[in-house]
Amino acid sequence: MKEEDVLKFFAAGTHLGGTNLDFQMEQYIYQRKSDGIYITNLKRTWEKLLLAARAIVAIKNPADVSIISSRNTVQRAVLKFAAATGTTPIAGRFTPGTFTNQI
């Protein structure tokens, strides 16, 4: 990971987590600040981003990949990512089981 990438992570605030920590996320935490905010391990984050990018690139038709978020703060990012990559955006309300529970 380049220094430029780390600076972009910091500028976007992706290293800052919340005050609650699930046991499954412990492996991705670097440390906890004095105010209780958890700081994510940027190296692990970068590795997972590369893994996700490789998985998306391996699919022949990008429209077969769905990018989903129901949170208002992330919907714009989902739409931009989908436009840049040709994937299918689902920003807003999403019903669980939409893909798996076909009638």
PDB file as gemmi writes it, atoms N, CA and C in Angstrom:
CRYST1    1.000    1.000    1.000  90.00  90.00  90.00 P 1                      
ATOM      1  N   MET A   1       0.848  -1.169   0.000  1.00  0.00           N  
ATOM      2  CA  MET A   1       0.000   0.000   0.000  1.00  0.00           C  
ATOM      3  C   MET A   1       0.892   1.230   0.000  1.00  0.00           C  
ATOM      4  N   LYS A   2       0.559   2.173  -0.869  1.00  0.00           N  
ATOM      5  CA  LYS A   2       1.356   3.386  -0.991  1.00  0.00           C  
ATOM      6  C   LYS A   2       0.931   4.422   0.049  1.00  0.00           C  
ATOM      7  N   GLU A   3       1.833   5.351   0.320  1.00  0.00           N  
ATOM      8  CA  GLU A   3       1.532   6.420   1.273  1.00  0.00           C  
ATOM      9  C   GLU A   3       0.358   7.263   0.783  1.00  0.00           C  
ATOM     10  N   GLU A   4       0.277   7.438  -0.526  1.00  0.00           N  
ATOM     11  CA  GLU A   4      -0.822   8.201  -1.126  1.00  0.00           C  
ATOM     12  C   GLU A   4      -2.179   7.559  -0.800  1.00  0.00           C  
ATOM     13  N   ASP A   5      -2.223   6.230  -0.841  1.00  0.00           N  
ATOM     14  CA  ASP A   5      -3.458   5.514  -0.516  1.00  0.00           C  
ATOM     15  C   ASP A   5      -3.845   5.711   0.951  1.00  0.00           C  
ATOM     16  N   VAL A   6      -2.856   5.668   1.827  1.00  0.00           N  
ATOM     17  CA  VAL A   6      -3.106   5.865   3.257  1.00  0.00           C  
ATOM     18  C   VAL A   6      -3.659   7.262   3.500  1.00  0.00           C  
ATOM     19  N   LEU A   7      -3.094   8.257   2.836  1.00  0.00           N  
ATOM     20  CA  LEU A   7      -3.567   9.633   2.999  1.00  0.00           C  
ATOM     21  C   LEU A   7      -5.006   9.784   2.513  1.00  0.00           C  
ATOM     22  N   LYS A   8      -5.360   9.076   1.448  1.00  0.00           N  
ATOM     23  CA  LYS A   8      -6.747   9.119   0.955  1.00  0.00           C  
ATOM     24  C   LYS A   8      -7.699   8.473   1.957  1.00  0.00           C  
ATOM     25  N   PHE A   9      -7.271   7.372   2.571  1.00  0.00           N  
ATOM     26  CA  PHE A   9      -8.084   6.737   3.613  1.00  0.00           C  
ATOM     27  C   PHE A   9      -8.328   7.714   4.765  1.00  0.00           C  
ATOM     28  N   PHE A  10      -7.254   8.385   5.206  1.00  0.00           N  
ATOM     29  CA  PHE A  10      -7.378   9.342   6.304  1.00  0.00           C  
ATOM     30  C   PHE A  10      -8.284  10.504   5.928  1.00  0.00           C  
ATOM     31  N   ALA A  11      -8.128  11.030   4.709  1.00  0.00           N  
ATOM     32  CA  ALA A  11      -8.944  12.158   4.261  1.00  0.00           C  
ATOM     33  C   ALA A  11     -10.429  11.796   4.231  1.00  0.00           C  
ATOM     34  N   ALA A  12     -10.724  10.558   3.854  1.00  0.00           N  
ATOM     35  CA  ALA A  12     -12.117  10.106   3.786  1.00  0.00           C  
ATOM     36  C   ALA A  12     -12.656   9.684   5.152  1.00  0.00           C  
ATOM     37  N   GLY A  13     -11.778   9.523   6.122  1.00  0.00           N  
ATOM     38  CA  GLY A  13     -12.207   9.115   7.458  1.00  0.00           C  
ATOM     39  C   GLY A  13     -12.559   7.646   7.567  1.00  0.00           C  
ATOM     40  N   THR A  14     -12.057   6.835   6.641  1.00  0.00           N  
ATOM     41  CA  THR A  14     -12.402   5.410   6.652  1.00  0.00           C  
ATOM     42  C   THR A  14     -11.740   4.651   7.801  1.00  0.00           C  
ATOM     43  N   HIS A  15     -10.760   5.258   8.425  1.00  0.00           N  
ATOM     44  CA  HIS A  15     -10.069   4.584   9.523  1.00  0.00           C  
ATOM     45  C   HIS A  15     -10.838   4.671  10.842  1.00  0.00           C  
ATOM     46  N   LEU A  16     -11.847   5.525  10.899  1.00  0.00           N  
ATOM     47  CA  LEU A  16     -12.601   5.712  12.131  1.00  0.00           C  
ATOM     48  C   LEU A  16     -13.833   4.823  12.157  1.00  0.00           C  
ATOM     49  N   GLY A  17     -13.957   4.070  13.216  1.00  0.00           N  
ATOM     50  CA  GLY A  17     -15.118   3.210  13.385  1.00  0.00           C  
ATOM     51  C   GLY A  17     -16.072   3.808  14.393  1.00  0.00           C  
ATOM     52  N   GLY A  18     -16.852   2.974  15.013  1.00  0.00           N  
ATOM     53  CA  GLY A  18     -17.798   3.424  16.018  1.00  0.00           C  
ATOM     54  C   GLY A  18     -17.299   3.129  17.413  1.00  0.00           C  
ATOM     55  N   THR A  19     -18.203   3.223  18.371  1.00  0.00           N  
ATOM     56  CA  THR A  19     -17.832   2.948  19.757  1.00  0.00           C  
ATOM     57  C   THR A  19     -18.191   1.527  20.169  1.00  0.00           C  
ATOM     58  N   ASN A  20     -18.970   0.848  19.360  1.00  0.00           N  
ATOM     59  CA  ASN A  20     -19.319  -0.546  19.635  1.00  0.00           C  
ATOM     60  C   ASN A  20     -18.450  -1.460  18.785  1.00  0.00           C  
ATOM     61  N   LEU A  21     -18.024  -2.564  19.376  1.00  0.00           N  
ATOM     62  CA  LEU A  21     -17.165  -3.500  18.659  1.00  0.00           C  
ATOM     63  C   LEU A  21     -17.746  -4.904  18.736  1.00  0.00           C  
ATOM     64  N   ASP A  22     -18.040  -5.464  17.592  1.00  0.00           N  
ATOM     65  CA  ASP A  22     -18.501  -6.842  17.501  1.00  0.00           C  
ATOM     66  C   ASP A  22     -17.275  -7.754  17.525  1.00  0.00           C  
ATOM     67  N   PHE A  23     -17.402  -8.919  18.128  1.00  0.00           N  
ATOM     68  CA  PHE A  23     -16.249  -9.818  18.246  1.00  0.00           C  
ATOM     69  C   PHE A  23     -15.705 -10.237  16.881  1.00  0.00           C  
ATOM     70  N   GLN A  24     -16.552 -10.255  15.861  1.00  0.00           N  
ATOM     71  CA  GLN A  24     -16.095 -10.645  14.531  1.00  0.00           C  
ATOM     72  C   GLN A  24     -15.257  -9.552  13.863  1.00  0.00           C  
ATOM     73  N   MET A  25     -15.342  -8.336  14.360  1.00  0.00           N  
ATOM     74  CA  MET A  25     -14.579  -7.228  13.794  1.00  0.00           C  
ATOM     75  C   MET A  25     -13.253  -6.995  14.512  1.00  0.00           C  
ATOM     76  N   GLU A  26     -13.013  -7.682  15.611  1.00  0.00           N  
ATOM     77  CA  GLU A  26     -11.807  -7.456  16.407  1.00  0.00           C  
ATOM     78  C   GLU A  26     -10.529  -7.607  15.597  1.00  0.00           C  
ATOM     79  N   GLN A  27     -10.515  -8.520  14.644  1.00  0.00           N  
ATOM     80  CA  GLN A  27      -9.308  -8.752  13.852  1.00  0.00           C  
ATOM     81  C   GLN A  27      -8.977  -7.579  12.923  1.00  0.00           C  
ATOM     82  N   TYR A  28      -9.928  -6.687  12.699  1.00  0.00           N  
ATOM     83  CA  TYR A  28      -9.715  -5.552  11.800  1.00  0.00           C  
ATOM     84  C   TYR A  28      -9.458  -4.246  12.552  1.00  0.00           C  
ATOM     85  N   ILE A  29      -9.361  -4.310  13.871  1.00  0.00           N  
ATOM     86  CA  ILE A  29      -9.167  -3.109  14.680  1.00  0.00           C  
ATOM     87  C   ILE A  29      -7.689  -2.924  15.002  1.00  0.00           C  
ATOM     88  N   TYR A  30      -7.216  -1.687  14.822  1.00  0.00           N  
ATOM     89  CA  TYR A  30      -5.833  -1.354  15.136  1.00  0.00           C  
ATOM     90  C   TYR A  30      -5.716  -1.013  16.620  1.00  0.00           C  
ATOM     91  N   GLN A  31      -6.529  -0.077  17.084  1.00  0.00           N  
ATOM     92  CA  GLN A  31      -6.539   0.287  18.492  1.00  0.00           C  
ATOM     93  C   GLN A  31      -7.789   1.095  18.801  1.00  0.00           C  
ATOM     94  N   ARG A  32      -7.953   1.434  20.075  1.00  0.00           N  
ATOM     95  CA  ARG A  32      -9.100   2.218  20.527  1.00  0.00           C  
ATOM     96  C   ARG A  32      -8.610   3.555  21.056  1.00  0.00           C  
ATOM     97  N   LYS A  33      -9.254   4.630  20.602  1.00  0.00           N  
ATOM     98  CA  LYS A  33      -8.884   5.964  21.072  1.00  0.00           C  
ATOM     99  C   LYS A  33      -9.422   6.191  22.478  1.00  0.00           C  
ATOM    100  N   SER A  34      -8.928   7.228  23.138  1.00  0.00           N  
ATOM    101  CA  SER A  34      -9.351   7.512  24.509  1.00  0.00           C  
ATOM    102  C   SER A  34     -10.832   7.879  24.602  1.00  0.00           C  
ATOM    103  N   ASP A  35     -11.409   8.379  23.498  1.00  0.00           N  
ATOM    104  CA  ASP A  35     -12.832   8.724  23.511  1.00  0.00           C  
ATOM    105  C   ASP A  35     -13.726   7.533  23.165  1.00  0.00           C  
ATOM    106  N   GLY A  36     -13.129   6.347  22.989  1.00  0.00           N  
ATOM    107  CA  GLY A  36     -13.897   5.135  22.754  1.00  0.00           C  
ATOM    108  C   GLY A  36     -14.094   4.765  21.299  1.00  0.00           C  
ATOM    109  N   ILE A  37     -13.608   5.584  20.380  1.00  0.00           N  
ATOM    110  CA  ILE A  37     -13.739   5.303  18.948  1.00  0.00           C  
ATOM    111  C   ILE A  37     -12.675   4.279  18.551  1.00  0.00           C  
ATOM    112  N   TYR A  38     -13.100   3.260  17.813  1.00  0.00           N  
ATOM    113  CA  TYR A  38     -12.163   2.244  17.336  1.00  0.00           C  
ATOM    114  C   TYR A  38     -11.546   2.680  16.011  1.00  0.00           C  
ATOM    115  N   ILE A  39     -10.253   2.423  15.858  1.00  0.00           N  
ATOM    116  CA  ILE A  39      -9.525   2.756  14.635  1.00  0.00           C  
ATOM    117  C   ILE A  39      -9.258   1.456  13.889  1.00  0.00           C  
ATOM    118  N   THR A  40      -9.667   1.424  12.628  1.00  0.00           N  
ATOM    119  CA  THR A  40      -9.495   0.203  11.848  1.00  0.00           C  
ATOM    120  C   THR A  40      -8.067   0.088  11.333  1.00  0.00           C  
ATOM    121  N   ASN A  41      -7.654  -1.127  11.113  1.00  0.00           N  
ATOM    122  CA  ASN A  41      -6.338  -1.432  10.571  1.00  0.00           C  
ATOM    123  C   ASN A  41      -6.389  -1.205   9.061  1.00  0.00           C  
ATOM    124  N   LEU A  42      -5.733  -0.164   8.576  1.00  0.00           N  
ATOM    125  CA  LEU A  42      -5.812   0.190   7.163  1.00  0.00           C  
ATOM    126  C   LEU A  42      -5.157  -0.849   6.260  1.00  0.00           C  
ATOM    127  N   LYS A  43      -4.152  -1.540   6.756  1.00  0.00           N  
ATOM    128  CA  LYS A  43      -3.517  -2.580   5.939  1.00  0.00           C  
ATOM    129  C   LYS A  43      -4.505  -3.710   5.663  1.00  0.00           C  
ATOM    130  N   ARG A  44      -5.231  -4.146   6.690  1.00  0.00           N  
ATOM    131  CA  ARG A  44      -6.239  -5.206   6.506  1.00  0.00           C  
ATOM    132  C   ARG A  44      -7.373  -4.719   5.606  1.00  0.00           C  
ATOM    133  N   THR A  45      -7.755  -3.455   5.772  1.00  0.00           N  
ATOM    134  CA  THR A  45      -8.803  -2.877   4.925  1.00  0.00           C  
ATOM    135  C   THR A  45      -8.368  -2.889   3.471  1.00  0.00           C  
ATOM    136  N   TRP A  46      -7.135  -2.502   3.218  1.00  0.00           N  
ATOM    137  CA  TRP A  46      -6.594  -2.472   1.857  1.00  0.00           C  
ATOM    138  C   TRP A  46      -6.585  -3.874   1.247  1.00  0.00           C  
ATOM    139  N   GLU A  47      -6.164  -4.860   2.027  1.00  0.00           N  
ATOM    140  CA  GLU A  47      -6.136  -6.244   1.539  1.00  0.00           C  
ATOM    141  C   GLU A  47      -7.531  -6.722   1.156  1.00  0.00           C  
ATOM    142  N   LYS A  48      -8.529  -6.400   1.962  1.00  0.00           N  
ATOM    143  CA  LYS A  48      -9.906  -6.814   1.667  1.00  0.00           C  
ATOM    144  C   LYS A  48     -10.460  -6.067   0.456  1.00  0.00           C  
ATOM    145  N   LEU A  49     -10.075  -4.808   0.280  1.00  0.00           N  
ATOM    146  CA  LEU A  49     -10.498  -4.063  -0.913  1.00  0.00           C  
ATOM    147  C   LEU A  49      -9.921  -4.683  -2.176  1.00  0.00           C  
ATOM    148  N   LEU A  50      -8.657  -5.075  -2.120  1.00  0.00           N  
ATOM    149  CA  LEU A  50      -8.041  -5.727  -3.277  1.00  0.00           C  
ATOM    150  C   LEU A  50      -8.713  -7.061  -3.581  1.00  0.00           C  
ATOM    151  N   LEU A  51      -9.047  -7.815  -2.553  1.00  0.00           N  
ATOM    152  CA  LEU A  51      -9.748  -9.084  -2.739  1.00  0.00           C  
ATOM    153  C   LEU A  51     -11.112  -8.860  -3.395  1.00  0.00           C  
ATOM    154  N   ALA A  52     -11.842  -7.858  -2.926  1.00  0.00           N  
ATOM    155  CA  ALA A  52     -13.153  -7.550  -3.513  1.00  0.00           C  
ATOM    156  C   ALA A  52     -13.010  -7.096  -4.961  1.00  0.00           C  
ATOM    157  N   ALA A  53     -11.989  -6.293  -5.243  1.00  0.00           N  
ATOM    158  CA  ALA A  53     -11.764  -5.827  -6.617  1.00  0.00           C  
ATOM    159  C   ALA A  53     -11.448  -6.999  -7.543  1.00  0.00           C  
ATOM    160  N   ARG A  54     -10.641  -7.929  -7.072  1.00  0.00           N  
ATOM    161  CA  ARG A  54     -10.315  -9.111  -7.891  1.00  0.00           C  
ATOM    162  C   ARG A  54     -11.557  -9.957  -8.157  1.00  0.00           C  
ATOM    163  N   ALA A  55     -12.419 -10.079  -7.170  1.00  0.00           N  
ATOM    164  CA  ALA A  55     -13.650 -10.862  -7.338  1.00  0.00           C  
ATOM    165  C   ALA A  55     -14.581 -10.206  -8.348  1.00  0.00           C  
ATOM    166  N   ILE A  56     -14.701  -8.894  -8.298  1.00  0.00           N  
ATOM    167  CA  ILE A  56     -15.576  -8.180  -9.233  1.00  0.00           C  
ATOM    168  C   ILE A  56     -15.030  -8.255 -10.649  1.00  0.00           C  
ATOM    169  N   VAL A  57     -13.726  -8.096 -10.803  1.00  0.00           N  
ATOM    170  CA  VAL A  57     -13.101  -8.130 -12.129  1.00  0.00           C  
ATOM    171  C   VAL A  57     -13.223  -9.512 -12.762  1.00  0.00           C  
ATOM    172  N   ALA A  58     -13.271 -10.555 -11.958  1.00  0.00           N  
ATOM    173  CA  ALA A  58     -13.338 -11.924 -12.477  1.00  0.00           C  
ATOM    174  C   ALA A  58     -14.690 -12.249 -13.110  1.00  0.00           C  
ATOM    175  N   ILE A  59     -15.703 -11.454 -12.838  1.00  0.00           N  
ATOM    176  CA  ILE A  59     -17.036 -11.698 -13.399  1.00  0.00           C  
ATOM    177  C   ILE A  59     -17.111 -11.054 -14.775  1.00  0.00           C  
ATOM    178  N   LYS A  60     -17.505 -11.847 -15.780  1.00  0.00           N  
ATOM    179  CA  LYS A  60     -17.495 -11.377 -17.169  1.00  0.00           C  
ATOM    180  C   LYS A  60     -18.424 -10.195 -17.402  1.00  0.00           C  
ATOM    181  N   ASN A  61     -19.642 -10.277 -16.903  1.00  0.00           N  
ATOM    182  CA  ASN A  61     -20.616  -9.211 -17.113  1.00  0.00           C  
ATOM    183  C   ASN A  61     -20.756  -8.398 -15.821  1.00  0.00           C  
ATOM    184  N   PRO A  62     -20.239  -7.165 -15.787  1.00  0.00           N  
ATOM    185  CA  PRO A  62     -20.300  -6.378 -14.555  1.00  0.00           C  
ATOM    186  C   PRO A  62     -21.731  -6.104 -14.085  1.00  0.00           C  
ATOM    187  N   ALA A  63     -22.689  -6.123 -14.987  1.00  0.00           N  
ATOM    188  CA  ALA A  63     -24.081  -5.872 -14.595  1.00  0.00           C  
ATOM    189  C   ALA A  63     -24.632  -6.986 -13.708  1.00  0.00           C  
ATOM    190  N   ASP A  64     -23.962  -8.129 -13.675  1.00  0.00           N  
ATOM    191  CA  ASP A  64     -24.374  -9.232 -12.805  1.00  0.00           C  
ATOM    192  C   ASP A  64     -23.985  -8.998 -11.345  1.00  0.00           C  
ATOM    193  N   VAL A  65     -23.172  -7.985 -11.092  1.00  0.00           N  
ATOM    194  CA  VAL A  65     -22.743  -7.649  -9.732  1.00  0.00           C  
ATOM    195  C   VAL A  65     -23.669  -6.562  -9.196  1.00  0.00           C  
ATOM    196  N   SER A  66     -24.222  -6.773  -8.009  1.00  0.00           N  
ATOM    197  CA  SER A  66     -25.097  -5.782  -7.380  1.00  0.00           C  
ATOM    198  C   SER A  66     -24.370  -5.116  -6.222  1.00  0.00           C  
ATOM    199  N   ILE A  67     -24.434  -3.800  -6.205  1.00  0.00           N  
ATOM    200  CA  ILE A  67     -23.858  -3.007  -5.125  1.00  0.00           C  
ATOM    201  C   ILE A  67     -25.038  -2.486  -4.311  1.00  0.00           C  
ATOM    202  N   ILE A  68     -25.098  -2.858  -3.035  1.00  0.00           N  
ATOM    203  CA  ILE A  68     -26.290  -2.598  -2.231  1.00  0.00           C  
ATOM    204  C   ILE A  68     -25.954  -1.793  -0.983  1.00  0.00           C  
ATOM    205  N   SER A  69     -26.788  -0.779  -0.711  1.00  0.00           N  
ATOM    206  CA  SER A  69     -26.733  -0.074   0.561  1.00  0.00           C  
ATOM    207  C   SER A  69     -28.074   0.590   0.816  1.00  0.00           C  
ATOM    208  N   SER A  70     -28.564   0.446   2.020  1.00  0.00           N  
ATOM    209  CA  SER A  70     -29.814   1.104   2.382  1.00  0.00           C  
ATOM    210  C   SER A  70     -29.566   2.334   3.252  1.00  0.00           C  
ATOM    211  N   ARG A  71     -28.333   2.539   3.647  1.00  0.00           N  
ATOM    212  CA  ARG A  71     -28.017   3.698   4.488  1.00  0.00           C  
ATOM    213  C   ARG A  71     -27.929   4.961   3.641  1.00  0.00           C  
ATOM    214  N   ASN A  72     -28.522   6.026   4.134  1.00  0.00           N  
ATOM    215  CA  ASN A  72     -28.547   7.287   3.398  1.00  0.00           C  
ATOM    216  C   ASN A  72     -27.153   7.845   3.151  1.00  0.00           C  
ATOM    217  N   THR A  73     -26.252   7.649   4.094  1.00  0.00           N  
ATOM    218  CA  THR A  73     -24.915   8.221   3.972  1.00  0.00           C  
ATOM    219  C   THR A  73     -24.070   7.539   2.904  1.00  0.00           C  
ATOM    220  N   VAL A  74     -24.446   6.353   2.473  1.00  0.00           N  
ATOM    221  CA  VAL A  74     -23.638   5.582   1.529  1.00  0.00           C  
ATOM    222  C   VAL A  74     -24.276   5.493   0.145  1.00  0.00           C  
ATOM    223  N   GLN A  75     -25.520   5.892   0.017  1.00  0.00           N  
ATOM    224  CA  GLN A  75     -26.229   5.723  -1.247  1.00  0.00           C  
ATOM    225  C   GLN A  75     -25.554   6.444  -2.409  1.00  0.00           C  
ATOM    226  N   ARG A  76     -25.057   7.627  -2.179  1.00  0.00           N  
ATOM    227  CA  ARG A  76     -24.375   8.373  -3.245  1.00  0.00           C  
ATOM    228  C   ARG A  76     -23.127   7.631  -3.712  1.00  0.00           C  
ATOM    229  N   ALA A  77     -22.373   7.091  -2.777  1.00  0.00           N  
ATOM    230  CA  ALA A  77     -21.169   6.330  -3.120  1.00  0.00           C  
ATOM    231  C   ALA A  77     -21.521   5.084  -3.917  1.00  0.00           C  
ATOM    232  N   VAL A  78     -22.614   4.423  -3.555  1.00  0.00           N  
ATOM    233  CA  VAL A  78     -23.059   3.228  -4.282  1.00  0.00           C  
ATOM    234  C   VAL A  78     -23.382   3.587  -5.724  1.00  0.00           C  
ATOM    235  N   LEU A  79     -24.117   4.671  -5.924  1.00  0.00           N  
ATOM    236  CA  LEU A  79     -24.492   5.090  -7.277  1.00  0.00           C  
ATOM    237  C   LEU A  79     -23.268   5.477  -8.107  1.00  0.00           C  
ATOM    238  N   LYS A  80     -22.324   6.180  -7.508  1.00  0.00           N  
ATOM    239  CA  LYS A  80     -21.101   6.571  -8.228  1.00  0.00           C  
ATOM    240  C   LYS A  80     -20.255   5.353  -8.584  1.00  0.00           C  
ATOM    241  N   PHE A  81     -20.104   4.440  -7.635  1.00  0.00           N  
ATOM    242  CA  PHE A  81     -19.322   3.231  -7.885  1.00  0.00           C  
ATOM    243  C   PHE A  81     -19.942   2.416  -9.007  1.00  0.00           C  
ATOM    244  N   ALA A  82     -21.257   2.265  -8.967  1.00  0.00           N  
ATOM    245  CA  ALA A  82     -21.955   1.491  -9.997  1.00  0.00           C  
ATOM    246  C   ALA A  82     -21.819   2.147 -11.368  1.00  0.00           C  
ATOM    247  N   ALA A  83     -21.893   3.458 -11.415  1.00  0.00           N  
ATOM    248  CA  ALA A  83     -21.743   4.164 -12.692  1.00  0.00           C  
ATOM    249  C   ALA A  83     -20.334   3.997 -13.250  1.00  0.00           C  
ATOM    250  N   ALA A  84     -19.338   4.009 -12.374  1.00  0.00           N  
ATOM    251  CA  ALA A  84     -17.945   3.896 -12.819  1.00  0.00           C  
ATOM    252  C   ALA A  84     -17.576   2.479 -13.239  1.00  0.00           C  
ATOM    253  N   THR A  85     -18.224   1.480 -12.652  1.00  0.00           N  
ATOM    254  CA  THR A  85     -17.833   0.093 -12.914  1.00  0.00           C  
ATOM    255  C   THR A  85     -18.814  -0.689 -13.777  1.00  0.00           C  
ATOM    256  N   GLY A  86     -19.996  -0.141 -14.008  1.00  0.00           N  
ATOM    257  CA  GLY A  86     -20.993  -0.847 -14.811  1.00  0.00           C  
ATOM    258  C   GLY A  86     -21.772  -1.890 -14.035  1.00  0.00           C  
ATOM    259  N   THR A  87     -21.685  -1.840 -12.716  1.00  0.00           N  
ATOM    260  CA  THR A  87     -22.421  -2.785 -11.884  1.00  0.00           C  
ATOM    261  C   THR A  87     -23.841  -2.275 -11.646  1.00  0.00           C  
ATOM    262  N   THR A  88     -24.674  -3.094 -11.035  1.00  0.00           N  
ATOM    263  CA  THR A  88     -26.067  -2.733 -10.778  1.00  0.00           C  
ATOM    264  C   THR A  88     -26.205  -2.145  -9.374  1.00  0.00           C  
ATOM    265  N   PRO A  89     -26.653  -0.879  -9.269  1.00  0.00           N  
ATOM    266  CA  PRO A  89     -26.814  -0.284  -7.938  1.00  0.00           C  
ATOM    267  C   PRO A  89     -28.187  -0.587  -7.348  1.00  0.00           C  
ATOM    268  N   ILE A  90     -28.219  -0.839  -6.065  1.00  0.00           N  
ATOM    269  CA  ILE A  90     -29.471  -0.930  -5.321  1.00  0.00           C  
ATOM    270  C   ILE A  90     -29.274  -0.036  -4.100  1.00  0.00           C  
ATOM    271  N   ALA A  91     -29.683   1.224  -4.244  1.00  0.00           N  
ATOM    272  CA  ALA A  91     -29.523   2.205  -3.177  1.00  0.00           C  
ATOM    273  C   ALA A  91     -30.901   2.508  -2.609  1.00  0.00           C  
ATOM    274  N   GLY A  92     -31.071   2.259  -1.358  1.00  0.00           N  
ATOM    275  CA  GLY A  92     -32.371   2.465  -0.736  1.00  0.00           C  
ATOM    276  C   GLY A  92     -32.874   1.176  -0.129  1.00  0.00           C  
ATOM    277  N   ARG A  93     -34.154   1.077  -0.031  1.00  0.00           N  
ATOM    278  CA  ARG A  93     -34.780  -0.081   0.608  1.00  0.00           C  
ATOM    279  C   ARG A  93     -34.478  -1.365  -0.166  1.00  0.00           C  
ATOM    280  N   PHE A  94     -34.028  -2.382   0.557  1.00  0.00           N  
ATOM    281  CA  PHE A  94     -33.714  -3.679  -0.042  1.00  0.00           C  
ATOM    282  C   PHE A  94     -34.325  -4.769   0.821  1.00  0.00           C  
ATOM    283  N   THR A  95     -35.109  -5.610   0.211  1.00  0.00           N  
ATOM    284  CA  THR A  95     -35.765  -6.687   0.943  1.00  0.00           C  
ATOM    285  C   THR A  95     -34.851  -7.908   0.998  1.00  0.00           C  
ATOM    286  N   PRO A  96     -34.469  -8.347   2.197  1.00  0.00           N  
ATOM    287  CA  PRO A  96     -33.647  -9.553   2.300  1.00  0.00           C  
ATOM    288  C   PRO A  96     -34.353 -10.737   1.652  1.00  0.00           C  
ATOM    289  N   GLY A  97     -33.597 -11.548   0.956  1.00  0.00           N  
ATOM    290  CA  GLY A  97     -34.157 -12.705   0.273  1.00  0.00           C  
ATOM    291  C   GLY A  97     -34.541 -12.423  -1.168  1.00  0.00           C  
ATOM    292  N   THR A  98     -34.324 -11.200  -1.624  1.00  0.00           N  
ATOM    293  CA  THR A  98     -34.677 -10.836  -2.995  1.00  0.00           C  
ATOM    294  C   THR A  98     -33.978 -11.728  -4.010  1.00  0.00           C  
ATOM    295  N   PHE A  99     -32.738 -12.065  -3.763  1.00  0.00           N  
ATOM    296  CA  PHE A  99     -31.982 -12.893  -4.701  1.00  0.00           C  
ATOM    297  C   PHE A  99     -32.240 -14.386  -4.497  1.00  0.00           C  
ATOM    298  N   THR A 100     -32.405 -14.789  -3.263  1.00  0.00           N  
ATOM    299  CA  THR A 100     -32.447 -16.225  -2.962  1.00  0.00           C  
ATOM    300  C   THR A 100     -33.842 -16.822  -2.899  1.00  0.00           C  
ATOM    301  N   ASN A 101     -34.839 -16.043  -2.563  1.00  0.00           N  
ATOM    302  CA  ASN A 101     -36.191 -16.572  -2.385  1.00  0.00           C  
ATOM    303  C   ASN A 101     -37.045 -16.299  -3.622  1.00  0.00           C  
ATOM    304  N   GLN A 102     -36.690 -16.925  -4.717  1.00  0.00           N  
ATOM    305  CA  GLN A 102     -37.438 -16.734  -5.960  1.00  0.00           C  
ATOM    306  C   GLN A 102     -38.718 -17.551  -5.931  1.00  0.00           C  
ATOM    307  N   ILE A 103     -39.779 -16.970  -6.442  1.00  0.00           N  
ATOM    308  CA  ILE A 103     -41.075 -17.675  -6.484  1.00  0.00           C  
ATOM    309  C   ILE A 103     -41.268 -18.282  -7.852  1.00  0.00           C  
TER     310      ILE A 103                                                      
END                                                                             
